[in-house]
Amino acid sequence: MSDKKKKGDDPTYSEASGELEQILQDIESGEIDLDVLTDKVERAATLLAFCRQKLAATETKVKKITAELAASAESADAEATENDE
């Protein structure tokens, strides 16, 4: 089973971002019912927190990968220097 299926109802970042954009458009239109506005603002807050968490997790993963690549490149450079001597 894929990770997406295991996590249940969590949207993808793209889906959450798209929904946030739609909520913003709805609010900016000024034609939204007050009762609906409250629900939309609450949903937007939830989506925003989700997107921030997803971005932070992605940033952490990218930093880890780039650090590993840099360490690997340094190791390869050091080995090449030793072989040249």
PyMOL Python script that loads the backbone (N, CA, C, O; Angstrom):
from pymol import cmd

cmd.read_pdbstr("""\
ATOM      1  N   MET A   1       0.845  -1.175   0.000  1.00  0.00           N
ATOM      2  CA  MET A   1       0.000   0.000   0.000  1.00  0.00           C
ATOM      3  C   MET A   1       0.893   1.242   0.000  1.00  0.00           C
ATOM      4  O   MET A   1       1.891   1.272   0.720  1.00  0.00           O
ATOM      5  N   SER A   2       0.566   2.245  -0.774  1.00  0.00           N
ATOM      6  CA  SER A   2       1.380   3.455  -0.873  1.00  0.00           C
ATOM      7  C   SER A   2       1.206   4.325   0.365  1.00  0.00           C
ATOM      8  O   SER A   2       0.238   4.185   1.113  1.00  0.00           O
ATOM      9  N   ASP A   3       2.175   5.239   0.568  1.00  0.00           N
ATOM     10  CA  ASP A   3       2.105   6.157   1.708  1.00  0.00           C
ATOM     11  C   ASP A   3       0.858   7.020   1.640  1.00  0.00           C
ATOM     12  O   ASP A   3       0.255   7.323   2.669  1.00  0.00           O
ATOM     13  N   LYS A   4       0.465   7.422   0.425  1.00  0.00           N
ATOM     14  CA  LYS A   4      -0.700   8.286   0.261  1.00  0.00           C
ATOM     15  C   LYS A   4      -1.951   7.590   0.780  1.00  0.00           C
ATOM     16  O   LYS A   4      -2.795   8.228   1.409  1.00  0.00           O
ATOM     17  N   LYS A   5      -2.084   6.290   0.527  1.00  0.00           N
ATOM     18  CA  LYS A   5      -3.251   5.539   0.989  1.00  0.00           C
ATOM     19  C   LYS A   5      -3.216   5.360   2.502  1.00  0.00           C
ATOM     20  O   LYS A   5      -4.260   5.408   3.152  1.00  0.00           O
ATOM     21  N   LYS A   6      -2.029   5.153   3.073  1.00  0.00           N
ATOM     22  CA  LYS A   6      -1.906   4.938   4.509  1.00  0.00           C
ATOM     23  C   LYS A   6      -2.264   6.176   5.308  1.00  0.00           C
ATOM     24  O   LYS A   6      -2.786   6.059   6.417  1.00  0.00           O
ATOM     25  N   LYS A   7      -1.996   7.361   4.775  1.00  0.00           N
ATOM     26  CA  LYS A   7      -2.217   8.599   5.507  1.00  0.00           C
ATOM     27  C   LYS A   7      -3.671   9.028   5.494  1.00  0.00           C
ATOM     28  O   LYS A   7      -4.031   9.980   6.187  1.00  0.00           O
ATOM     29  N   GLY A   8      -4.503   8.367   4.740  1.00  0.00           N
ATOM     30  CA  GLY A   8      -5.924   8.671   4.775  1.00  0.00           C
ATOM     31  C   GLY A   8      -6.312   9.865   3.953  1.00  0.00           C
ATOM     32  O   GLY A   8      -6.087   9.902   2.743  1.00  0.00           O
ATOM     33  N   ASP A   9      -6.905  10.858   4.619  1.00  0.00           N
ATOM     34  CA  ASP A   9      -7.492  11.997   3.922  1.00  0.00           C
ATOM     35  C   ASP A   9      -6.532  13.157   3.695  1.00  0.00           C
ATOM     36  O   ASP A   9      -6.955  14.199   3.194  1.00  0.00           O
ATOM     37  N   ASP A  10      -5.260  13.016   4.044  1.00  0.00           N
ATOM     38  CA  ASP A  10      -4.315  14.107   3.828  1.00  0.00           C
ATOM     39  C   ASP A  10      -4.209  14.414   2.339  1.00  0.00           C
ATOM     40  O   ASP A  10      -3.969  13.522   1.525  1.00  0.00           O
ATOM     41  N   PRO A  11      -4.391  15.691   1.992  1.00  0.00           N
ATOM     42  CA  PRO A  11      -4.238  16.074   0.581  1.00  0.00           C
ATOM     43  C   PRO A  11      -2.760  16.148   0.219  1.00  0.00           C
ATOM     44  O   PRO A  11      -1.899  16.137   1.099  1.00  0.00           O
ATOM     45  N   THR A  12      -2.474  16.223  -1.050  1.00  0.00           N
ATOM     46  CA  THR A  12      -1.108  16.503  -1.461  1.00  0.00           C
ATOM     47  C   THR A  12      -0.864  17.990  -1.238  1.00  0.00           C
ATOM     48  O   THR A  12      -1.803  18.752  -1.009  1.00  0.00           O
ATOM     49  N   TYR A  13       0.387  18.396  -1.304  1.00  0.00           N
ATOM     50  CA  TYR A  13       0.695  19.823  -1.156  1.00  0.00           C
ATOM     51  C   TYR A  13      -0.011  20.616  -2.248  1.00  0.00           C
ATOM     52  O   TYR A  13      -0.565  21.684  -1.991  1.00  0.00           O
ATOM     53  N   SER A  14       0.011  20.095  -3.451  1.00  0.00           N
ATOM     54  CA  SER A  14      -0.615  20.769  -4.593  1.00  0.00           C
ATOM     55  C   SER A  14      -2.118  20.922  -4.386  1.00  0.00           C
ATOM     56  O   SER A  14      -2.683  21.976  -4.674  1.00  0.00           O
ATOM     57  N   GLU A  15      -2.756  19.880  -3.891  1.00  0.00           N
ATOM     58  CA  GLU A  15      -4.197  19.944  -3.628  1.00  0.00           C
ATOM     59  C   GLU A  15      -4.508  20.967  -2.536  1.00  0.00           C
ATOM     60  O   GLU A  15      -5.442  21.758  -2.667  1.00  0.00           O
ATOM     61  N   ALA A  16      -3.722  20.946  -1.461  1.00  0.00           N
ATOM     62  CA  ALA A  16      -3.941  21.885  -0.356  1.00  0.00           C
ATOM     63  C   ALA A  16      -3.716  23.320  -0.819  1.00  0.00           C
ATOM     64  O   ALA A  16      -4.480  24.221  -0.472  1.00  0.00           O
ATOM     65  N   SER A  17      -2.675  23.523  -1.597  1.00  0.00           N
ATOM     66  CA  SER A  17      -2.376  24.852  -2.113  1.00  0.00           C
ATOM     67  C   SER A  17      -3.495  25.342  -3.038  1.00  0.00           C
ATOM     68  O   SER A  17      -3.897  26.504  -2.975  1.00  0.00           O
ATOM     69  N   GLY A  18      -3.984  24.457  -3.885  1.00  0.00           N
ATOM     70  CA  GLY A  18      -5.088  24.805  -4.777  1.00  0.00           C
ATOM     71  C   GLY A  18      -6.354  25.151  -4.016  1.00  0.00           C
ATOM     72  O   GLY A  18      -7.069  26.089  -4.368  1.00  0.00           O
ATOM     73  N   GLU A  19      -6.624  24.383  -2.966  1.00  0.00           N
ATOM     74  CA  GLU A  19      -7.810  24.663  -2.153  1.00  0.00           C
ATOM     75  C   GLU A  19      -7.662  25.992  -1.422  1.00  0.00           C
ATOM     76  O   GLU A  19      -8.627  26.747  -1.304  1.00  0.00           O
ATOM     77  N   LEU A  20      -6.470  26.282  -0.934  1.00  0.00           N
ATOM     78  CA  LEU A  20      -6.227  27.577  -0.287  1.00  0.00           C
ATOM     79  C   LEU A  20      -6.457  28.719  -1.270  1.00  0.00           C
ATOM     80  O   LEU A  20      -7.052  29.736  -0.915  1.00  0.00           O
ATOM     81  N   GLU A  21      -5.993  28.554  -2.488  1.00  0.00           N
ATOM     82  CA  GLU A  21      -6.186  29.577  -3.522  1.00  0.00           C
ATOM     83  C   GLU A  21      -7.674  29.790  -3.796  1.00  0.00           C
ATOM     84  O   GLU A  21      -8.119  30.926  -3.959  1.00  0.00           O
ATOM     85  N   GLN A  22      -8.437  28.711  -3.846  1.00  0.00           N
ATOM     86  CA  GLN A  22      -9.873  28.818  -4.084  1.00  0.00           C
ATOM     87  C   GLN A  22     -10.576  29.528  -2.922  1.00  0.00           C
ATOM     88  O   GLN A  22     -11.461  30.357  -3.132  1.00  0.00           O
ATOM     89  N   ILE A  23     -10.174  29.194  -1.709  1.00  0.00           N
ATOM     90  CA  ILE A  23     -10.754  29.853  -0.533  1.00  0.00           C
ATOM     91  C   ILE A  23     -10.452  31.343  -0.580  1.00  0.00           C
ATOM     92  O   ILE A  23     -11.330  32.163  -0.312  1.00  0.00           O
ATOM     93  N   LEU A  24      -9.229  31.696  -0.914  1.00  0.00           N
ATOM     94  CA  LEU A  24      -8.859  33.104  -1.016  1.00  0.00           C
ATOM     95  C   LEU A  24      -9.713  33.829  -2.056  1.00  0.00           C
ATOM     96  O   LEU A  24     -10.186  34.939  -1.815  1.00  0.00           O
ATOM     97  N   GLN A  25      -9.903  33.202  -3.198  1.00  0.00           N
ATOM     98  CA  GLN A  25     -10.745  33.806  -4.237  1.00  0.00           C
ATOM     99  C   GLN A  25     -12.180  33.982  -3.756  1.00  0.00           C
ATOM    100  O   GLN A  25     -12.808  35.009  -4.014  1.00  0.00           O
ATOM    101  N   ASP A  26     -12.696  32.973  -3.053  1.00  0.00           N
ATOM    102  CA  ASP A  26     -14.056  33.049  -2.518  1.00  0.00           C
ATOM    103  C   ASP A  26     -14.194  34.214  -1.537  1.00  0.00           C
ATOM    104  O   ASP A  26     -15.170  34.962  -1.580  1.00  0.00           O
ATOM    105  N   ILE A  27     -13.198  34.356  -0.650  1.00  0.00           N
ATOM    106  CA  ILE A  27     -13.245  35.425   0.345  1.00  0.00           C
ATOM    107  C   ILE A  27     -13.121  36.786  -0.332  1.00  0.00           C
ATOM    108  O   ILE A  27     -13.851  37.719   0.001  1.00  0.00           O
ATOM    109  N   GLU A  28     -12.195  36.896  -1.282  1.00  0.00           N
ATOM    110  CA  GLU A  28     -11.980  38.174  -1.959  1.00  0.00           C
ATOM    111  C   GLU A  28     -13.176  38.605  -2.805  1.00  0.00           C
ATOM    112  O   GLU A  28     -13.354  39.793  -3.076  1.00  0.00           O
ATOM    113  N   SER A  29     -13.986  37.647  -3.219  1.00  0.00           N
ATOM    114  CA  SER A  29     -15.150  37.985  -4.039  1.00  0.00           C
ATOM    115  C   SER A  29     -16.168  38.806  -3.257  1.00  0.00           C
ATOM    116  O   SER A  29     -16.939  39.570  -3.838  1.00  0.00           O
ATOM    117  N   GLY A  30     -16.166  38.643  -1.923  1.00  0.00           N
ATOM    118  CA  GLY A  30     -17.087  39.386  -1.081  1.00  0.00           C
ATOM    119  C   GLY A  30     -18.507  38.865  -1.126  1.00  0.00           C
ATOM    120  O   GLY A  30     -19.398  39.452  -0.511  1.00  0.00           O
ATOM    121  N   GLU A  31     -18.733  37.789  -1.831  1.00  0.00           N
ATOM    122  CA  GLU A  31     -20.084  37.250  -1.971  1.00  0.00           C
ATOM    123  C   GLU A  31     -20.280  35.983  -1.151  1.00  0.00           C
ATOM    124  O   GLU A  31     -21.119  35.146  -1.485  1.00  0.00           O
ATOM    125  N   ILE A  32     -19.515  35.842  -0.092  1.00  0.00           N
ATOM    126  CA  ILE A  32     -19.574  34.627   0.705  1.00  0.00           C
ATOM    127  C   ILE A  32     -20.421  34.875   1.952  1.00  0.00           C
ATOM    128  O   ILE A  32     -20.307  35.921   2.591  1.00  0.00           O
ATOM    129  N   ASP A  33     -21.258  33.917   2.286  1.00  0.00           N
ATOM    130  CA  ASP A  33     -22.115  33.991   3.469  1.00  0.00           C
ATOM    131  C   ASP A  33     -21.248  33.975   4.728  1.00  0.00           C
ATOM    132  O   ASP A  33     -20.230  33.284   4.772  1.00  0.00           O
ATOM    133  N   LEU A  34     -21.637  34.716   5.727  1.00  0.00           N
ATOM    134  CA  LEU A  34     -20.866  34.827   6.962  1.00  0.00           C
ATOM    135  C   LEU A  34     -20.650  33.470   7.631  1.00  0.00           C
ATOM    136  O   LEU A  34     -19.558  33.193   8.129  1.00  0.00           O
ATOM    137  N   ASP A  35     -21.675  32.630   7.647  1.00  0.00           N
ATOM    138  CA  ASP A  35     -21.533  31.300   8.259  1.00  0.00           C
ATOM    139  C   ASP A  35     -20.527  30.449   7.484  1.00  0.00           C
ATOM    140  O   ASP A  35     -19.755  29.695   8.077  1.00  0.00           O
ATOM    141  N   VAL A  36     -20.540  30.572   6.199  1.00  0.00           N
ATOM    142  CA  VAL A  36     -19.603  29.828   5.350  1.00  0.00           C
ATOM    143  C   VAL A  36     -18.193  30.398   5.507  1.00  0.00           C
ATOM    144  O   VAL A  36     -17.209  29.659   5.473  1.00  0.00           O
ATOM    145  N   LEU A  37     -18.106  31.704   5.678  1.00  0.00           N
ATOM    146  CA  LEU A  37     -16.807  32.359   5.840  1.00  0.00           C
ATOM    147  C   LEU A  37     -16.041  31.779   7.021  1.00  0.00           C
ATOM    148  O   LEU A  37     -14.846  31.503   6.914  1.00  0.00           O
ATOM    149  N   THR A  38     -16.714  31.595   8.129  1.00  0.00           N
ATOM    150  CA  THR A  38     -16.073  31.033   9.316  1.00  0.00           C
ATOM    151  C   THR A  38     -15.497  29.653   9.009  1.00  0.00           C
ATOM    152  O   THR A  38     -14.351  29.361   9.350  1.00  0.00           O
ATOM    153  N   ASP A  39     -16.293  28.813   8.369  1.00  0.00           N
ATOM    154  CA  ASP A  39     -15.822  27.472   8.001  1.00  0.00           C
ATOM    155  C   ASP A  39     -14.633  27.537   7.058  1.00  0.00           C
ATOM    156  O   ASP A  39     -13.676  26.775   7.199  1.00  0.00           O
ATOM    157  N   LYS A  40     -14.696  28.450   6.097  1.00  0.00           N
ATOM    158  CA  LYS A  40     -13.620  28.569   5.110  1.00  0.00           C
ATOM    159  C   LYS A  40     -12.325  29.060   5.764  1.00  0.00           C
ATOM    160  O   LYS A  40     -11.240  28.583   5.431  1.00  0.00           O
ATOM    161  N   VAL A  41     -12.439  30.003   6.682  1.00  0.00           N
ATOM    162  CA  VAL A  41     -11.253  30.507   7.370  1.00  0.00           C
ATOM    163  C   VAL A  41     -10.632  29.405   8.227  1.00  0.00           C
ATOM    164  O   VAL A  41      -9.410  29.265   8.267  1.00  0.00           O
ATOM    165  N   GLU A  42     -11.458  28.632   8.902  1.00  0.00           N
ATOM    166  CA  GLU A  42     -10.951  27.503   9.699  1.00  0.00           C
ATOM    167  C   GLU A  42     -10.264  26.476   8.802  1.00  0.00           C
ATOM    168  O   GLU A  42      -9.197  25.965   9.142  1.00  0.00           O
ATOM    169  N   ARG A  43     -10.875  26.175   7.660  1.00  0.00           N
ATOM    170  CA  ARG A  43     -10.278  25.220   6.715  1.00  0.00           C
ATOM    171  C   ARG A  43      -8.963  25.771   6.173  1.00  0.00           C
ATOM    172  O   ARG A  43      -7.989  25.031   6.034  1.00  0.00           O
ATOM    173  N   ALA A  44      -8.931  27.058   5.870  1.00  0.00           N
ATOM    174  CA  ALA A  44      -7.706  27.674   5.366  1.00  0.00           C
ATOM    175  C   ALA A  44      -6.584  27.579   6.395  1.00  0.00           C
ATOM    176  O   ALA A  44      -5.436  27.312   6.038  1.00  0.00           O
ATOM    177  N   ALA A  45      -6.907  27.794   7.665  1.00  0.00           N
ATOM    178  CA  ALA A  45      -5.903  27.694   8.725  1.00  0.00           C
ATOM    179  C   ALA A  45      -5.343  26.275   8.808  1.00  0.00           C
ATOM    180  O   ALA A  45      -4.138  26.088   8.977  1.00  0.00           O
ATOM    181  N   THR A  46      -6.217  25.279   8.689  1.00  0.00           N
ATOM    182  CA  THR A  46      -5.786  23.882   8.705  1.00  0.00           C
ATOM    183  C   THR A  46      -4.885  23.577   7.509  1.00  0.00           C
ATOM    184  O   THR A  46      -3.838  22.948   7.656  1.00  0.00           O
ATOM    185  N   LEU A  47      -5.298  24.022   6.338  1.00  0.00           N
ATOM    186  CA  LEU A  47      -4.514  23.784   5.120  1.00  0.00           C
ATOM    187  C   LEU A  47      -3.167  24.494   5.179  1.00  0.00           C
ATOM    188  O   LEU A  47      -2.149  23.948   4.754  1.00  0.00           O
ATOM    189  N   LEU A  48      -3.171  25.706   5.705  1.00  0.00           N
ATOM    190  CA  LEU A  48      -1.930  26.465   5.816  1.00  0.00           C
ATOM    191  C   LEU A  48      -0.949  25.765   6.751  1.00  0.00           C
ATOM    192  O   LEU A  48       0.240  25.678   6.443  1.00  0.00           O
ATOM    193  N   ALA A  49      -1.424  25.272   7.871  1.00  0.00           N
ATOM    194  CA  ALA A  49      -0.566  24.531   8.806  1.00  0.00           C
ATOM    195  C   ALA A  49      -0.016  23.278   8.131  1.00  0.00           C
ATOM    196  O   ALA A  49       1.159  22.947   8.292  1.00  0.00           O
ATOM    197  N   PHE A  50      -0.862  22.584   7.376  1.00  0.00           N
ATOM    198  CA  PHE A  50      -0.431  21.383   6.654  1.00  0.00           C
ATOM    199  C   PHE A  50       0.666  21.732   5.645  1.00  0.00           C
ATOM    200  O   PHE A  50       1.684  21.044   5.566  1.00  0.00           O
ATOM    201  N   CYS A  51       0.454  22.804   4.875  1.00  0.00           N
ATOM    202  CA  CYS A  51       1.435  23.210   3.863  1.00  0.00           C
ATOM    203  C   CYS A  51       2.759  23.611   4.503  1.00  0.00           C
ATOM    204  O   CYS A  51       3.827  23.266   3.996  1.00  0.00           O
ATOM    205  N   ARG A  52       2.692  24.330   5.601  1.00  0.00           N
ATOM    206  CA  ARG A  52       3.922  24.733   6.300  1.00  0.00           C
ATOM    207  C   ARG A  52       4.683  23.514   6.801  1.00  0.00           C
ATOM    208  O   ARG A  52       5.908  23.458   6.696  1.00  0.00           O
ATOM    209  N   GLN A  53       3.964  22.540   7.345  1.00  0.00           N
ATOM    210  CA  GLN A  53       4.606  21.316   7.834  1.00  0.00           C
ATOM    211  C   GLN A  53       5.251  20.559   6.680  1.00  0.00           C
ATOM    212  O   GLN A  53       6.370  20.060   6.800  1.00  0.00           O
ATOM    213  N   LYS A  54       4.534  20.478   5.563  1.00  0.00           N
ATOM    214  CA  LYS A  54       5.042  19.772   4.391  1.00  0.00           C
ATOM    215  C   LYS A  54       6.299  20.462   3.850  1.00  0.00           C
ATOM    216  O   LYS A  54       7.267  19.796   3.483  1.00  0.00           O
ATOM    217  N   LEU A  55       6.281  21.787   3.803  1.00  0.00           N
ATOM    218  CA  LEU A  55       7.445  22.538   3.341  1.00  0.00           C
ATOM    219  C   LEU A  55       8.642  22.345   4.277  1.00  0.00           C
ATOM    220  O   LEU A  55       9.771  22.170   3.817  1.00  0.00           O
ATOM    221  N   ALA A  56       8.395  22.377   5.576  1.00  0.00           N
ATOM    222  CA  ALA A  56       9.472  22.186   6.546  1.00  0.00           C
ATOM    223  C   ALA A  56      10.075  20.790   6.425  1.00  0.00           C
ATOM    224  O   ALA A  56      11.295  20.632   6.483  1.00  0.00           O
ATOM    225  N   ALA A  57       9.230  19.783   6.259  1.00  0.00           N
ATOM    226  CA  ALA A  57       9.714  18.413   6.108  1.00  0.00           C
ATOM    227  C   ALA A  57      10.526  18.268   4.825  1.00  0.00           C
ATOM    228  O   ALA A  57      11.559  17.597   4.807  1.00  0.00           O
ATOM    229  N   THR A  58      10.059  18.893   3.764  1.00  0.00           N
ATOM    230  CA  THR A  58      10.776  18.829   2.494  1.00  0.00           C
ATOM    231  C   THR A  58      12.117  19.536   2.605  1.00  0.00           C
ATOM    232  O   THR A  58      13.126  19.038   2.107  1.00  0.00           O
ATOM    233  N   GLU A  59      12.133  20.695   3.255  1.00  0.00           N
ATOM    234  CA  GLU A  59      13.382  21.428   3.438  1.00  0.00           C
ATOM    235  C   GLU A  59      14.399  20.593   4.213  1.00  0.00           C
ATOM    236  O   GLU A  59      15.579  20.559   3.866  1.00  0.00           O
ATOM    237  N   THR A  60      13.933  19.921   5.262  1.00  0.00           N
ATOM    238  CA  THR A  60      14.810  19.064   6.061  1.00  0.00           C
ATOM    239  C   THR A  60      15.386  17.935   5.212  1.00  0.00           C
ATOM    240  O   THR A  60      16.579  17.644   5.288  1.00  0.00           O
ATOM    241  N   LYS A  61      14.547  17.306   4.411  1.00  0.00           N
ATOM    242  CA  LYS A  61      15.011  16.215   3.555  1.00  0.00           C
ATOM    243  C   LYS A  61      16.019  16.704   2.518  1.00  0.00           C
ATOM    244  O   LYS A  61      17.031  16.048   2.270  1.00  0.00           O
ATOM    245  N   VAL A  62      15.740  17.850   1.918  1.00  0.00           N
ATOM    246  CA  VAL A  62      16.649  18.401   0.903  1.00  0.00           C
ATOM    247  C   VAL A  62      17.996  18.747   1.531  1.00  0.00           C
ATOM    248  O   VAL A  62      19.040  18.462   0.944  1.00  0.00           O
ATOM    249  N   LYS A  63      17.988  19.353   2.709  1.00  0.00           N
ATOM    250  CA  LYS A  63      19.240  19.680   3.392  1.00  0.00           C
ATOM    251  C   LYS A  63      20.035  18.421   3.703  1.00  0.00           C
ATOM    252  O   LYS A  63      21.256  18.399   3.549  1.00  0.00           O
ATOM    253  N   LYS A  64      19.345  17.376   4.140  1.00  0.00           N
ATOM    254  CA  LYS A  64      20.021  16.117   4.460  1.00  0.00           C
ATOM    255  C   LYS A  64      20.642  15.519   3.201  1.00  0.00           C
ATOM    256  O   LYS A  64      21.790  15.077   3.227  1.00  0.00           O
ATOM    257  N   ILE A  65      19.903  15.503   2.119  1.00  0.00           N
ATOM    258  CA  ILE A  65      20.405  14.926   0.867  1.00  0.00           C
ATOM    259  C   ILE A  65      21.589  15.730   0.343  1.00  0.00           C
ATOM    260  O   ILE A  65      22.597  15.151  -0.063  1.00  0.00           O
ATOM    261  N   THR A  66      21.480  17.052   0.347  1.00  0.00           N
ATOM    262  CA  THR A  66      22.582  17.866  -0.160  1.00  0.00           C
ATOM    263  C   THR A  66      23.818  17.734   0.730  1.00  0.00           C
ATOM    264  O   THR A  66      24.939  17.759   0.224  1.00  0.00           O
ATOM    265  N   ALA A  67      23.637  17.596   2.032  1.00  0.00           N
ATOM    266  CA  ALA A  67      24.773  17.384   2.937  1.00  0.00           C
ATOM    267  C   ALA A  67      25.441  16.048   2.642  1.00  0.00           C
ATOM    268  O   ALA A  67      26.667  15.945   2.632  1.00  0.00           O
ATOM    269  N   GLU A  68      24.622  15.021   2.400  1.00  0.00           N
ATOM    270  CA  GLU A  68      25.178  13.707   2.062  1.00  0.00           C
ATOM    271  C   GLU A  68      25.923  13.749   0.732  1.00  0.00           C
ATOM    272  O   GLU A  68      26.980  13.135   0.592  1.00  0.00           O
ATOM    273  N   LEU A  69      25.383  14.463  -0.232  1.00  0.00           N
ATOM    274  CA  LEU A  69      26.050  14.598  -1.531  1.00  0.00           C
ATOM    275  C   LEU A  69      27.365  15.354  -1.393  1.00  0.00           C
ATOM    276  O   LEU A  69      28.365  14.982  -2.006  1.00  0.00           O
ATOM    277  N   ALA A  70      27.364  16.411  -0.592  1.00  0.00           N
ATOM    278  CA  ALA A  70      28.582  17.189  -0.380  1.00  0.00           C
ATOM    279  C   ALA A  70      29.639  16.335   0.308  1.00  0.00           C
ATOM    280  O   ALA A  70      30.810  16.379  -0.069  1.00  0.00           O
ATOM    281  N   ALA A  71      29.244  15.566   1.303  1.00  0.00           N
ATOM    282  CA  ALA A  71      30.179  14.695   2.009  1.00  0.00           C
ATOM    283  C   ALA A  71      30.725  13.631   1.073  1.00  0.00           C
ATOM    284  O   ALA A  71      31.909  13.297   1.124  1.00  0.00           O
ATOM    285  N   SER A  72      29.868  13.104   0.226  1.00  0.00           N
ATOM    286  CA  SER A  72      30.286  12.090  -0.740  1.00  0.00           C
ATOM    287  C   SER A  72      31.270  12.680  -1.747  1.00  0.00           C
ATOM    288  O   SER A  72      32.254  12.032  -2.105  1.00  0.00           O
ATOM    289  N   ALA A  73      31.012  13.895  -2.201  1.00  0.00           N
ATOM    290  CA  ALA A  73      31.901  14.554  -3.155  1.00  0.00           C
ATOM    291  C   ALA A  73      33.251  14.850  -2.507  1.00  0.00           C
ATOM    292  O   ALA A  73      34.295  14.665  -3.134  1.00  0.00           O
ATOM    293  N   GLU A  74      33.235  15.309  -1.253  1.00  0.00           N
ATOM    294  CA  GLU A  74      34.488  15.572  -0.541  1.00  0.00           C
ATOM    295  C   GLU A  74      35.291  14.290  -0.367  1.00  0.00           C
ATOM    296  O   GLU A  74      36.513  14.288  -0.515  1.00  0.00           O
ATOM    297  N   SER A  75      34.605  13.215  -0.057  1.00  0.00           N
ATOM    298  CA  SER A  75      35.263  11.924   0.111  1.00  0.00           C
ATOM    299  C   SER A  75      35.880  11.467  -1.204  1.00  0.00           C
ATOM    300  O   SER A  75      37.007  10.972  -1.228  1.00  0.00           O
ATOM    301  N   ALA A  76      35.145  11.631  -2.289  1.00  0.00           N
ATOM    302  CA  ALA A  76      35.660  11.244  -3.604  1.00  0.00           C
ATOM    303  C   ALA A  76      36.849  12.108  -3.989  1.00  0.00           C
ATOM    304  O   ALA A  76      37.820  11.606  -4.555  1.00  0.00           O
ATOM    305  N   ASP A  77      36.785  13.406  -3.689  1.00  0.00           N
ATOM    306  CA  ASP A  77      37.906  14.310  -3.981  1.00  0.00           C
ATOM    307  C   ASP A  77      39.140  13.920  -3.174  1.00  0.00           C
ATOM    308  O   ASP A  77      40.253  13.907  -3.700  1.00  0.00           O
ATOM    309  N   ALA A  78      38.940  13.604  -1.899  1.00  0.00           N
ATOM    310  CA  ALA A  78      40.052  13.211  -1.042  1.00  0.00           C
ATOM    311  C   ALA A  78      40.676  11.917  -1.547  1.00  0.00           C
ATOM    312  O   ALA A  78      41.899  11.775  -1.548  1.00  0.00           O
ATOM    313  N   GLU A  79      39.853  10.983  -1.970  1.00  0.00           N
ATOM    314  CA  GLU A  79      40.356   9.706  -2.494  1.00  0.00           C
ATOM    315  C   GLU A  79      41.122   9.926  -3.793  1.00  0.00           C
ATOM    316  O   GLU A  79      42.159   9.300  -4.016  1.00  0.00           O
ATOM    317  N   ALA A  80      40.630  10.794  -4.634  1.00  0.00           N
ATOM    318  CA  ALA A  80      41.296  11.083  -5.905  1.00  0.00           C
ATOM    319  C   ALA A  80      42.648  11.751  -5.642  1.00  0.00           C
ATOM    320  O   ALA A  80      43.627  11.469  -6.333  1.00  0.00           O
ATOM    321  N   THR A  81      42.699  12.633  -4.646  1.00  0.00           N
ATOM    322  CA  THR A  81      43.950  13.303  -4.302  1.00  0.00           C
ATOM    323  C   THR A  81      44.961  12.293  -3.775  1.00  0.00           C
ATOM    324  O   THR A  81      46.140  12.354  -4.122  1.00  0.00           O
ATOM    325  N   GLU A  82      44.506  11.367  -2.943  1.00  0.00           N
ATOM    326  CA  GLU A  82      45.396  10.337  -2.413  1.00  0.00           C
ATOM    327  C   GLU A  82      45.930   9.455  -3.530  1.00  0.00           C
ATOM    328  O   GLU A  82      47.100   9.074  -3.499  1.00  0.00           O
ATOM    329  N   ASN A  83      45.113   9.126  -4.506  1.00  0.00           N
ATOM    330  CA  ASN A  83      45.536   8.270  -5.606  1.00  0.00           C
ATOM    331  C   ASN A  83      46.510   8.984  -6.522  1.00  0.00           C
ATOM    332  O   ASN A  83      47.314   8.326  -7.183  1.00  0.00           O
ATOM    333  N   ASP A  84      46.466  10.302  -6.584  1.00  0.00           N
ATOM    334  CA  ASP A  84      47.369  11.071  -7.430  1.00  0.00           C
ATOM    335  C   ASP A  84      48.763  11.153  -6.820  1.00  0.00           C
ATOM    336  O   ASP A  84      49.746  11.359  -7.532  1.00  0.00           O
ATOM    337  N   GLU A  85      48.848  10.990  -5.501  1.00  0.00           N
ATOM    338  CA  GLU A  85      50.137  11.126  -4.812  1.00  0.00           C
ATOM    339  C   GLU A  85      50.935   9.898  -4.922  1.00  0.00           C
ATOM    340  O   GLU A  85      52.048   9.836  -4.400  1.00  0.00           O
TER     341      GLU A  85
END
""", "prot")
cmd.dss("prot")
cmd.show_as("cartoon", "prot")
cmd.util.cbc("prot")
cmd.orient("prot")
